[in-house]
C-alpha cells in the first residue's frame, strides 16, 4: 500500500513538472528564475504580479507573447 501511494505521488510530481506555463496567458509575467520554467504569465495587472512576488523573490516583466484575447476583447465591449 505504501508503494502504491509513493508511486502515485512520484507520478503526480513528474506530470506537474512536465507542464509549462502558457506564455500568451496575460500581459504580465513573474520570472522566478531563468528561462520559461520559472515563469508564471497569469497576471492581468502589475499589482497582481507584484503581490505574487511578495516574499518569493524574482521580478515582474511584460509578457512579450501576449497578443490579447479576442474573447476577452468582445467581453470588454459588452461591459
Legacy VTK file of the C-alpha trace (Angstrom):
# vtk DataFile Version 3.0
C-alpha trace
ASCII
DATASET POLYDATA
POINTS 79 float
0.000 0.000 0.000
2.876 2.377 0.785
4.453 1.599 -2.561
1.234 2.500 -4.374
0.962 5.822 -2.534
4.605 6.631 -3.170
4.312 5.740 -6.849
1.198 7.943 -7.165
2.988 10.888 -5.576
6.040 10.452 -7.786
3.893 10.258 -10.930
1.970 13.397 -9.923
5.201 15.309 -9.345
6.622 14.185 -12.694
3.412 15.093 -14.510
3.177 18.536 -12.884
6.833 19.326 -13.510
6.416 18.498 -17.205
3.695 21.132 -17.606
4.753 24.518 -18.966
3.077 27.842 -18.347
1.123 29.226 -21.258
3.152 32.200 -22.343
0.300 34.023 -24.040
-1.978 33.962 -20.984
-1.929 37.541 -19.677
0.019 40.787 -20.084
2.270 40.349 -17.002
4.649 37.539 -16.011
6.513 36.717 -12.823
10.021 35.452 -13.512
11.313 33.417 -10.575
14.415 32.052 -12.248
15.976 31.740 -15.653
14.041 30.501 -18.655
10.340 29.751 -19.024
10.309 27.019 -16.389
10.428 29.709 -13.692
7.681 31.899 -15.129
4.016 32.457 -14.405
2.255 34.537 -17.059
-1.168 34.690 -15.466
-1.348 38.261 -14.206
-3.598 40.920 -15.684
-2.123 43.832 -13.734
1.286 44.863 -12.456
-0.136 44.954 -8.920
-1.210 41.287 -9.160
2.247 40.394 -10.374
3.958 42.252 -7.519
1.657 40.648 -4.934
2.674 37.189 -6.185
6.322 38.119 -5.663
5.822 39.153 -2.060
8.358 37.116 -0.100
9.267 34.910 -3.071
11.818 36.964 -4.972
12.009 37.376 -8.713
10.718 40.189 -10.889
7.688 41.225 -12.938
8.001 41.716 -16.671
5.677 42.381 -19.576
4.619 39.222 -21.390
6.182 39.576 -24.831
3.945 36.819 -26.210
0.668 38.383 -25.068
-1.425 39.406 -28.054
-4.718 39.902 -26.291
-7.591 37.527 -26.497
-10.428 38.063 -28.970
-12.855 36.570 -26.458
-11.744 38.996 -23.746
-11.939 41.991 -26.079
-15.522 41.047 -27.010
-16.429 40.793 -23.328
-14.949 44.237 -22.645
-17.026 45.732 -25.466
-20.244 44.347 -23.967
-19.479 45.646 -20.446
LINES 1 80
79 0 1 2 3 4 5 6 7 8 9 10 11 12 13 14 15 16 17 18 19 20 21 22 23 24 25 26 27 28 29 30 31 32 33 34 35 36 37 38 39 40 41 42 43 44 45 46 47 48 49 50 51 52 53 54 55 56 57 58 59 60 61 62 63 64 65 66 67 68 69 70 71 72 73 74 75 76 77 78
